[in-house]
Amino acid sequence: MINKSLRRWFGLPSCMTSIGLYNRTGMLQLPLSSIVEEYKVSKARLVLTLRDSSDMSIRNAGIEVRTGRRWSASNAVEQAESRLRHQDIVGTSCQGRQGLGLNTRQPWSSATTVQRRELVQSEIRKEEEEIRKVKAVQMGSQGSWTKWQTTGRKLSWTDIWKYQFFQLQFLIRAVYDVLPTPANLQRWGLIETAECTLCGGRATLDHILSSCKEALAQGRYRWRHDQVLREVADTLERHKKKARVHAGAKHINFVPAGTVMKGTKGGHPSILDGTNDWELRADLMKQLQFPDIVHTTLRPDIVMVSGKTKKIILVELTVPWEERCTQAHERKKAKYEDLVQECREAGWRAWNYPIEVGCRGFPAPSLEKMFQDMGIEGQARKLAIKKVSQAAERSSSWLWLRRNASSWKPSTNG
């Protein structure tokens, strides 16, 4: 009943899986908690509270926590404790591209009673999340997000209240591919054919948002690309004015012996540091002219040049289908590798940054890496990535609204 009400509140179809509402490690995380998960955690907490009570009579009373036949709280607590002891033997492991020592955890052997209670509850939540993820992997279209090599997005209640209803509905339904595309309507038995109204191909969500040849020829995808590129260029334009110019030797503070000084957290080294004569050129409104360093017919989306330090930065943006971000990165990296090498042979220090932002608003790690190397840190970097993601998402929602229109007219407000 709760799942049905939540789907109706978000404007989602009944066929959408409840995993999209409650997952905590997926690409799109909503601020919702599963009542089944909360029930299991509360029952496990009750078992631990009774078992570890400071009152001897309560510990020896043999109180049984009833939970039904499908699931036993006592068994779940025993399994969670067994896994936690096993993790002490295995040690802390890294996932994906995490470096050694990045993750830390509280060992079970040295944990207090309160800490053990929290560890068991956390382990039960992890088990529930693992069950959800296993089910998602087994799904076809609704579980395709498990293959994405992009950065996830976590929506707060504040974000949800700020969203327009259609925009939020489009985002959730696009991630889980439950939008009423002709391919889905045919699968649901509502129409007979799934032809694209523009080119006649099979109109899946992938086809409509990133693969239609007629939409590409009309400039629809180029318009979306320019909307995202404008956000990236504006961010870099604002930040290049803040580039630090190091003058003279670094000041060293000497302190008396035995004095403990509070360390200052140094910022990430930035390519833009050392000069303030950066010139940014973006392939917007008019055709970009490559600087007179080498002769080339290639036109990167953004070129940043510093004549004093002889530095040049190339940024090439792609807005692909999320599952093809890795292929797009390798293709664009190879495309500009020779140009970067020619700039270096001409005596310039050159960098090549192919970046990808999924057409549904999920950026690849390359975007964060580029902002980090430019010296954009902390909250400023998070805000910049958020704006770029929203630009791609809003543009794709407009393309979705105009999917059946034979003539293309871009949105005037972007």
Steps between C-alpha positions, in 0.01 A plus 500: 500500500782741585687419178184560299435833669859617449488413130178697463648795691809509274291443187664165424338201328407194701747288301799685645695298752506608864880475487500844341326644805722359773847419362790661686790420264336544158550775246194692621433497875178638643458602867265209571536200732340162451253410774619138476859608561404723792294218648794258486742753646265586787446132585873433493557798726243361744677161501833664580348726765348205685801273460757761610289659774682600818219337699584136565134399531421638155798325338402164653125536445515333159283765333425410139451771240225388264537587133308231313605193304675660202766687691651457847658793680719275715635317196561827319698635798711183516577515128589870521736439790659210314563720196648776717742252661595376155569858388747534787692205356485621139575862582390815321465451126481762225237521229532627147776759466536571870857528629650292778409628845215718375232306689505455876263300716443430866636150583248268662750368752573842655149647472295592806148369560343809348734490200427131442129572503550766232725270296240222499225739390723636225581146386129412474445811288791396275348156457168654395683721251685200361168323444368804313813526286492129409142539383591811300784321320256229393267755340524604138416862426418608856834366627722640224632768738712231668726510191560875502852631561372835626467691825175444688262771612338523840186711531403660829152613600610857425593397145165326454301804615695721256437268206211560267268200501562409136878541537518267800268251333714503184823446695378197695320338209793560264750335737286186523383517136127504576415804288222440244732453204356316198722201586360486855144555382539207261644287782203591718258401221361850441618553141597269216814666361790681666616721215666836554288781354815673369710224341290185516742307722410317818419777746661395827602761757860462386392570142292806588755669727828418326482281189241638257673603174226746406515669842877525459463654156249755632747612767305381803791322661734787410268742682512283813878472469531880487279542809732275700813652347383847600480396866849348486645808328335739748643305792852507355468868407408593857773287651788607274474846652580346839824335384776546756818676385795386713748782556824456692604226739247334725497638855605251769366538853750391766354385834668426834589141578215304653232728355224327309371697204164435339556380146345687211339302226665585173293518184538266207766628256336676209612522139376859495733612780805707418347758267189709451509549123281203414286539189197272462349423161184291469338356189175689561310746282794527257757256367797453731839599360787291633793711630791562264715230655461222248294468185199270543146458380383361834273715717486405868197627690710709740858627466679682785832667417763677711769676297723581801537145622446338156217276619204380297201297621257319270155400625274284282144439620276207405139450613447128424267229620623412852605147407730637228696753708813284513504448122449873443790583732744268324389621156543870580827440683648329195363770268696783665809308612701591188404868534617506862828337398555761227445780753755343732754468218446872433618577855161524672371312801174346384214311668213312340174459697223302329199529733162327486161587645227242447195622311284433809723716719750251645861620456795270449798517741694688231299817572593503868864421412514798263350738757739368764807557281374852432503566875124502553455337840250417769152644484581704191581184306184323619290798399667521159441129431139536613437789260655313209292190579179700520575668167521160329189373680287806415611494138416132462157555654434767239612260225261245645210743487578584136571140395202482262534850355619495139639855524760587761486818701733523803382623837556874529573491875751211482 
